[in-house]
Amino acid sequence: MDHTATQRTFRLTLGSLNQEELTSALRHAGVQLNAHARTLLDQIDVQDGAGQSLTLTEVSVADLGLSEGGSLSAVFAAAEVRGLGPCPAATAPYLRLAWSDQRPSSDAELSAGRAPDGSVTVASPPPSADDEDPKGFYLRVLEGVSWLRGYRCDDEHRWAATDRFVFCQAKTVPAQRVM
């Protein structure tokens, strides 16, 4: 992937591993998980979309037209206007396994209230409306170690214009011919 582009598109085919197999694959790949990621892996259907080939687009919040940032619902709405939508819940773990050249973070600090440097949040529907529950996953590489991390936020949280998300490209419906 070209790390200098503000927007990138790539393909990912979701696997069909069950929860135990996927967790084992992540462990064998050296992927580290935080507690929120483990909670999410227990909550989601890891076979959601199995075998589906996705076209993913990585964008910044500013690329979506939110130059001042915005709430999670505003980010999702801005993406939808641009033909992008949420990914199946299982996308993040499979993307973490496939994405070996993610730009490493230059800042080891984990800071509550903002996305960590170098992180990419995978847009997917939150499994719970409860603000205390994890909302989704983000990917990060820190000191050579790949991470799959879960995050929590409420809709008051403002994502920065520079924060990065991965969305699925919406399937296009062929135009009907007018006779």
Solvent accessible surface area in square Angstrom, and as a share of the most:
residue,aa,sasa,rsa
1,M,83,0.37
2,D,83,0.43
3,H,74,0.33
4,T,124,0.72
5,A,39,0.30
6,T,90,0.53
7,Q,97,0.43
8,R,28,0.10
9,T,77,0.45
10,F,28,0.12
11,R,155,0.56
12,L,13,0.07
13,T,83,0.48
14,L,2,0.01
15,G,24,0.23
16,S,76,0.49
17,L,59,0.29
18,N,67,0.35
19,Q,71,0.32
20,E,140,0.63
21,E,81,0.36
22,L,1,0.00
23,T,39,0.23
24,S,30,0.19
25,A,31,0.24
26,L,0,0.00
27,R,153,0.56
28,H,153,0.68
29,A,63,0.49
30,G,38,0.37
31,V,10,0.06
32,Q,81,0.36
33,L,29,0.15
34,N,21,0.11
35,A,63,0.49
36,H,57,0.25
37,A,0,0.00
38,R,125,0.46
39,T,52,0.30
40,L,1,0.01
41,L,6,0.03
42,D,104,0.54
43,Q,84,0.37
44,I,25,0.13
45,D,93,0.48
46,V,9,0.05
47,Q,82,0.36
48,D,54,0.28
49,G,24,0.23
50,A,48,0.37
51,G,56,0.54
52,Q,60,0.27
53,S,56,0.36
54,L,9,0.05
55,T,32,0.18
56,L,0,0.00
57,T,2,0.01
58,E,1,0.00
59,V,2,0.01
60,S,10,0.07
61,V,0,0.00
62,A,45,0.35
63,D,44,0.23
64,L,2,0.01
65,G,49,0.47
66,L,40,0.20
67,S,81,0.52
68,E,146,0.66
69,G,6,0.06
70,G,2,0.02
71,S,19,0.12
72,L,17,0.09
73,S,62,0.40
74,A,36,0.28
75,V,0,0.00
76,F,42,0.17
77,A,55,0.42
78,A,12,0.10
79,A,1,0.00
80,E,128,0.57
81,V,123,0.71
82,R,115,0.42
83,G,36,0.35
84,L,13,0.07
85,G,15,0.15
86,P,67,0.42
87,C,3,0.01
88,P,26,0.16
89,A,22,0.17
90,A,1,0.00
91,T,0,0.00
92,A,2,0.01
93,P,0,0.00
94,Y,16,0.06
95,L,3,0.02
96,R,5,0.02
97,L,56,0.28
98,A,63,0.49
99,W,5,0.02
100,S,110,0.71
101,D,68,0.35
102,Q,9,0.04
103,R,110,0.40
104,P,77,0.49
105,S,13,0.08
106,S,102,0.66
107,D,47,0.25
108,A,59,0.46
109,E,104,0.47
110,L,86,0.43
111,S,32,0.21
112,A,108,0.84
113,G,63,0.60
114,R,110,0.40
115,A,18,0.14
116,P,13,0.08
117,D,45,0.23
118,G,12,0.11
119,S,8,0.05
120,V,5,0.03
121,T,3,0.02
122,V,2,0.01
123,A,1,0.01
124,S,12,0.08
125,P,77,0.48
126,P,58,0.37
127,P,59,0.37
128,S,29,0.19
129,A,102,0.79
130,D,73,0.38
131,D,72,0.37
132,E,117,0.52
133,D,42,0.22
134,P,6,0.04
135,K,13,0.05
136,G,3,0.03
137,F,5,0.02
138,Y,18,0.07
139,L,0,0.00
140,R,2,0.01
141,V,18,0.10
142,L,29,0.14
143,E,145,0.65
144,G,72,0.69
145,V,57,0.32
146,S,30,0.20
147,W,57,0.20
148,L,0,0.00
149,R,30,0.11
150,G,2,0.02
151,Y,25,0.09
152,R,117,0.43
153,C,17,0.10
154,D,54,0.28
155,D,76,0.40
156,E,149,0.67
157,H,36,0.16
158,R,141,0.52
159,W,10,0.03
160,A,50,0.39
161,A,23,0.18
162,T,111,0.64
163,D,17,0.09
164,R,48,0.18
165,F,0,0.00
166,V,0,0.00
167,F,1,0.00
168,C,14,0.08
169,Q,75,0.33
170,A,55,0.43
171,K,164,0.69
172,T,125,0.73
173,V,135,0.78
174,P,115,0.72
175,A,99,0.77
176,Q,166,0.74
177,R,209,0.76
178,V,145,0.84
179,M,214,0.96
